């Protein structure tokens, strides 16, 4: 049976329109929504306290950080020109290990609740694909800590590139460490450092 060409084109045009609308809706999503997802889980884990083990906190965080962190872009920043020389298996090993470290760090550091809260400060849209989401963490003792989330937008939505805490970029510190290891030793030494750092976050 022959279908009229017009009948075939209409569904294709509808699919293209729906896809375009979905992409626009994703671009219109606020970058702070990504930050909200992370901070909500951190507060939930802290409120759960000792009812959650380190591994349980980690398991809640690991798929989240994989979704909201621009780990490919982090790798390019951390290793500079060397990133282009890494094969795909090396890149995937790094990304997996680094996401493990990110989840382990959050699981190890955000585990007890003493009235902590995250408050919005400001969102700076630098252009349609870059933004800085500024938050303030107030600890149980009343100490205030500034968190600046540097965000980027891609096909995966708004993702975190790095977090600057009270003016200090942990990613910049790691860049110096990892590049020195790569220069003095090799790629395996970098992976070992990342894995050891993740394991050191375990406290229960």
N, C-alpha and C positions, 0 to 999 in steps of 0.2 A: 504493500500500500504506500502510495506517495503522499507525503505531507507537504502542504503548501509552504513555500519558503518563509512567508510571513509568520506562519504558526511557529516555526522553529526559531525565528529571530526574537520574537516577543519575550519568551522565557529567558533567553540569553541577555537581552537588554535589561530585564527586571533584576537578574542576578548581578549584573554590573552596577546597577543603581543601588541595590542593597549593600553591595560590598563597599561602594563609595561612601554611602551613609555611615556604615560601620566604622570605616577608617576616620571619617570626620568626627564621629562621636568619640573615638579613642583619642584623637588629637585635642578635642575640646575638654577632655577630662583634666581635672586639676592635678598638678604635680603633687600637691600636698596629700592627695588621696593615697598615693603610694607610701608616703611617710606615715600616714595614719594607720595603715595596715601593720607596719612594723611596730610602731609604738603601742598599738592595741595588744599585740601578742606579748610584748615585753611586760606590760602592766599585768596582763592575765597570768603570766608565768610567775611574776613576783607575788601576786595575791595568792596563788596556789601554794607558795612556800614549800614546805617539806613534803607536801602531798605529791609533788612531782620530783622524780630523780633527775639527775643531770641528763641522762640518756633520753628521758621523756621530754624534757625541755628542748633538747637538741632536735629530736624528731619532729617537734612542732615547728621549729625554726628553719630546718634545712630546706624543705620545699619552698618556703616563703622567700628566703634569701636568693634562692636560684631564680625565682620569678621576678624579684624586684631589684636585683643588683646587676649593673652593666659590667659583668665580669670580663667579657672580651675587651672592652675598652680599658678596664683596669689593667689587664695584662699588657696591653700596648703601652700604657703609661709606665708601668713598673719596669718593663724590660727595654723600652725604647726601641732602637734599631734591631736589637737581638730578637725581638718578637717575630720579625719577618723570617728569621732563619729557623725558627722552631717548626718541626713537622706537626701535622694535625694531631697525632697521638700525644706529643709533648704538650701541645696547647690544651688538649682535653684533660690531661693529667693535672696540669696546673689549675685549670678552672675548677675541677672537682675538689682538689686539695684546698684551694683558696676559699671556696664556698663552705667546705667543712670547717675551716678555721673561723670564718665569719659566724657561722651558726654556733660553734663551740664557744666563741668569745661572748656572744650574747647569752648563751645558756649558763656560762660560768659567772658572769658579772651581774646579771639581772635575775636574781633568784629569791630575794627576800623583800617583803613589802613593808615600808614604814611610813606610808602616806605620800610616796612619790607621785609626781604628776608631770606630764608634758603639756606645755602651753604654747599656742601659736604666737609668733612674734610678727613675721612678715614673709610675704612671698614676692620675690623679685624675678619677674619674667625678663630674661635677657634678650631672647628672641623666641620664635615659636617652638624651637627644639631645645632650648636651654633655660634653666631656672635655678634659683637658690631658694630653698625652703628653710626659713629660720625658725627654730624652736628653742624653748627654754625648759630644761629639766629642773624641777625643784625637788631636792632630796628630803628625806624625812627630818633631817636636822635643820632644814631651811636653806641649805646651800643651793645656789643657782648656777647651773652649768649651761653654757650656750652651745647649741648644736646647729651647725649650718650644713644642710644637705645639698650637695651639688648634684643637680638632676640633668638627665638627657632624655630626649624623646626619640624613639625609633619605632620599628614595626612591632616591637614588644611592649609599646606603651612607655610611660614615664618610669625611668629606672634611676637608681642611685649610683653615681660615679664615685663619690667619696663623701665622708663626713668629717667636717672640721669641728673639733671639740675645744672650746675656749681658745680658738685661734691656732690650734695644732692639728695638722693633717697626719693621721696615722699612716695613710697611704704613702705620703712623701717619705716618712721614716722608713717604711718597708722598702721603698724603691732603692734607697741608699744601701740597705742591708742586702737585698737580693742581688743587686748589680755587683756588689763587692764579692758575694759568694760565687756568682757566675764567673766573674773574672779570675778569682783566686782558685776556684775549684771547678765545679761544673753544674749542669742543670740538676742532677740528682741531689747535690748538696742543698740546692734551693728547696726542692720538694721535701727533703728530710727536715729542713728548718721549719717549713710550714706545718708539717705533720707533728713535729715535736711541740710547736707552739699551740696547736689545737689540743693536743693531749694534756698540756700543762694547765688548761682551763678546767679540767675535770677536778671536782672537789667533793663529790659524793658518789 
